Amino acid sequence: MNWTPKLPEPTADTPFVPHSRAAVSGQQWLPLSTSRHLMRTITIFAAFFGLLISTHAQVLANSFIISSNDVVQSSVMVHRVGGTNDARLTVKFAFTDIGAKRLEEFYRMHTVGEDLYWQSGNFVHPFKLDDRKFFGREGFWGLPEQDAKALEAGLRGQL
């Protein structure tokens, strides 16, 4: 026995709008006001997520993300800066040819003086773009120990 529930038929007082393919075949209907509210809600969510994604994309566009493949692993060095009571560290490393080319392209895409970010793993460091001519080696001086460890872990791919 196939039993199909009987749905109310639309009348002049209560306009109904189909809301799915099943509705076209007469199986499911939503009131017109519910359909409008649903579309407004979807539009608001789409606008919100669109704004969120575009903001995130802009931050990513202003970040140079260093992966372990961009760095010559044997070149990563961590040094403790002497003469201070605070634990300050210096992290130096060399880029691979591909990493140096990526950095050079990143510099070309932006203007001198622009606020940008270095990112490697959990390490994020703001900087102003300078007029740079050489892209093979890099270093971060006077970092707190936690930042230096995060940078080293990111450079080595140990996330």
C-alpha positions in Angstrom: 0.0 0.0 0.0 1.3 3.4 -1.0 0.0 6.1 1.2 0.7 9.7 0.3 -0.3 12.4 2.7 -2.8 14.9 1.3 -1.4 18.5 1.3 -3.6 21.5 1.5 -4.4 23.1 -1.8 -3.5 26.8 -2.4 -6.4 29.3 -2.2 -6.7 33.0 -3.0 -6.2 33.9 0.7 -3.0 31.9 1.1 -0.7 32.0 -1.9 1.8 29.1 -2.0 5.1 28.9 -3.8 6.8 25.6 -4.7 10.2 25.3 -2.9 11.7 22.2 -4.4 11.4 19.9 -7.4 9.1 17.8 -5.3 6.8 20.8 -5.1 6.5 20.9 -8.9 5.0 17.5 -8.8 2.6 18.6 -6.1 4.3 17.0 -3.1 5.6 20.0 -1.1 4.7 23.7 -0.7 6.0 26.6 1.3 4.0 29.8 2.0 5.2 32.8 0.0 6.2 34.8 3.1 8.4 31.9 4.4 10.1 31.7 1.0 10.9 35.4 1.0 12.3 35.3 4.5 14.4 32.3 3.6 15.8 34.1 0.6 16.6 37.2 2.7 18.4 35.1 5.3 20.4 33.3 2.6 21.3 36.7 1.0 22.4 38.1 4.4 24.6 35.1 5.1 26.1 35.2 1.6 27.0 38.8 2.0 28.5 38.2 5.4 30.6 35.3 4.3 31.7 37.1 1.2 33.0 40.0 3.2 34.7 37.6 5.6 36.4 35.7 2.8 37.5 38.9 0.9 39.0 40.3 4.2 40.9 37.0 4.8 42.1 37.0 1.1 43.4 40.5 1.5 45.4 39.6 4.6 46.8 36.6 2.8 47.7 38.8 -0.2 49.7 41.0 2.1 51.5 38.0 3.7 54.6 36.3 2.5 54.1 32.7 3.7 57.4 30.9 4.1 57.2 27.1 3.9 59.9 24.5 4.7 60.4 24.0 0.9 61.4 27.7 0.5 64.3 27.4 3.0 67.6 25.5 2.8 67.2 23.4 5.9 70.9 23.2 6.8 71.0 27.1 6.8 68.5 27.5 9.7 70.4 28.9 12.7 69.2 30.1 16.1 71.5 32.3 18.3 70.9 33.7 21.7 71.7 37.4 21.9 74.1 38.1 24.7 74.2 41.0 27.1 70.5 41.2 27.9 68.5 39.8 30.8 65.6 39.0 28.5 65.8 35.8 26.4 66.2 37.3 22.9 67.1 35.1 19.9 68.2 35.6 16.4 67.0 33.3 13.6 68.9 33.3 10.3 68.2 31.2 7.2 68.8 31.1 3.5 66.2 30.7 0.8 66.2 28.1 -1.9 66.3 29.4 -5.4 62.5 28.9 -5.7 61.9 30.6 -2.3 64.1 33.6 -3.3 62.2 33.9 -6.6 58.9 33.8 -4.7 60.1 36.5 -2.3 61.3 38.7 -5.2 57.9 38.3 -7.0 56.2 39.2 -3.7 58.2 42.4 -3.4 57.4 43.3 -7.1 53.7 43.0 -6.4 53.8 45.5 -3.6 55.0 49.1 -3.2 57.8 50.4 -1.0 56.5 51.4 2.5 53.5 49.1 2.4 52.7 47.3 5.6 53.1 43.5 5.1 53.6 40.3 7.0 56.0 37.4 7.2 54.3 34.2 8.1 55.8 30.8 8.8 53.8 28.3 10.7 52.4 30.1 13.8 54.9 32.9 13.4 53.6 36.2 12.0 55.7 39.3 11.9 54.7 42.7 10.5 57.1 44.7 8.4 57.3 47.7 6.1 58.4 46.9 2.5 61.8 48.3 1.8 63.7 48.8 -1.5 65.4 45.4 -1.6 67.9 44.2 -4.2 69.0 40.8 -2.7 66.6 38.0 -1.8 68.8 35.0 -0.8 69.2 35.3 3.0 67.0 36.5 5.8 67.2 37.0 9.5 65.1 38.0 12.4 66.9 39.6 15.3 65.8 40.1 18.9 62.8 37.8 18.9 61.3 36.6 22.1 62.0 32.9 22.7 58.4 31.8 22.0 58.4 33.7 18.6 61.9 32.3 17.7 60.7 28.7 18.4 57.6 29.3 16.4 59.6 30.6 13.5 62.1 27.8 13.6 59.3 25.2 13.7 57.6 26.8 10.7 60.9 26.9 8.7 61.6 23.3 9.5 58.0 22.2 8.7 57.4 21.1 12.3 53.9 22.4 12.9 
